[in-house]
C-alpha cells in the first residue's frame, strides 16, 4: 500500500516546477553548489553548507522556500547517489542493522525489501573556513527526510566526529516523516560539542546499528551556523494540546519540552504554546504526573500553525530509586554528589550515590534519565552554568565507565537558573547546589 502511494506521489511531483538553476539567497548562497561558505550572513557570523538544496533531487515547487515553509509534499524514494553530489546526501539509506523485512522489530518502510547497497554514509564538512574564530554558539541544521522511529521501532544514533550527540538523537527518534516528506531540523550544539569545531572537519554520522528496523532515511543537506544571530531565520510557533489517550481528557499542568528551546506548562484545557521558534520540524515531549511520556512534532513556519496533539497513557509502571518509586517525568534531588570548589572532578564520597544511579539503570534496562546540574547564585552566571554541565558530564562518564550505555543519559547544566530555595542564606544556597535525576523513559 505504501509503495503504491509513493509511486502516486512521484507522478504528482513530476508535474511540479523544478528548482531554478541559479536560485540564490543571502543566507545560503547558490543552492545548486555542493560546498558553500559565507561570512556575516543575515543569520550568523559564519555559515558552512554541504549538499545542494534541491529536495533529494526532486526540486521544489516554484517559489517554495524550504527554510520558511511547511514540510515538502510526499515524494518517491531515490536509491542511487548522484555523481558529484556530496557523499551522504540526496538518496535513501538503510540502517546498518537492517537485514530484511522479517527481522524488523515492528514494521518497515515500503522500500526496505530492496537488496542493494544503501548503508549509511557520513556527511563531512571542512572547518578550515572558521579556523581561529571564537565560537560562542552553533546550530547544526539538517534537511531530513523519512525518519519514522516512533512508528518503525528504530533507534537512531547521531555522531559528530567520534562523539555521541545524545541530545540530537532524542530529536531524531521523535520524528514522524511518513510520506516520505522532508523538513529542516535544527540542532543547537551543547557547549561540550563546540570543542569539535576547533578541528579540521566535522563529520555527521547517523545510523541505527542495533534494532534491525527497516527505517530508511535521507539527508538533503547539512548547514552549520556559527554564532547565530538572535533572530536567525524565519520564525513561527508550536501550539497544541496534551490529552489522555483513551478519553481525550485534557491534561492540565503537563510539561511540554522542546529540546534546546525550553519547556512550558499546559493550561486547564491542556493547551500549550511556544513562540519565536526557528522554522523547521520540532519534536516535542510531554510529561505529566501519573502518565507515561508522549511525543509529537510541530511543523513550524511563519504564519502557519498546526495543532499538535500529544497523547499520554496512564502510567503502568514505576521504578524504585533509593526507596522512592519514580514514574516517567518525575525527578529526584540528589545532594550526596559533591565536588570541590570550582571543580568538576567527582569526589570519592560521591561514588556511593552514583553507584545507586548505576544500579537503578541496570535494574531497569529500558530506562533513560536526565542528569541536570544546579548551583547557587554565588559567582558568575555563565561560569556557573558551564561548571554545572561539566559536573553532570563527569557523572555521566562515571556511569558509562560502569557499563551504562551513554545513549540512556542526557546531561544539562542549568547553573543558577532553577533554584529550589532563595539564595539568601548559606543553608539555602547549599540546597541549590545539587544534581537532579529525571526519569525520561521507563
CORGI-V788698 format. One record per helix or strand of 3 or more residues. SS is the DSSP state (a for helix, b for strand). FROM is the first residue (numbers start at 1). LEN is the number of residues. Records with the same first field share a line. If there is no record, write none. Layout:
SS=FROM-LEN / FROM-LEN
This chain:
a=2-13 / 101-3 / 128-3 / 149-4 / 166-7 / 191-8 / 348-16 / 381-21 / 406-3 / 426-7
b=35-5 / 44-7 / 123-4 / 138-8 / 157-4 / 182-7 / 201-7 / 217-12 / 235-10 / 255-3 / 263-3 / 271-8 / 280-8 / 294-8 / 307-6 / 319-3 / 324-3 / 331-4 / 368-7 / 409-7 / 434-8
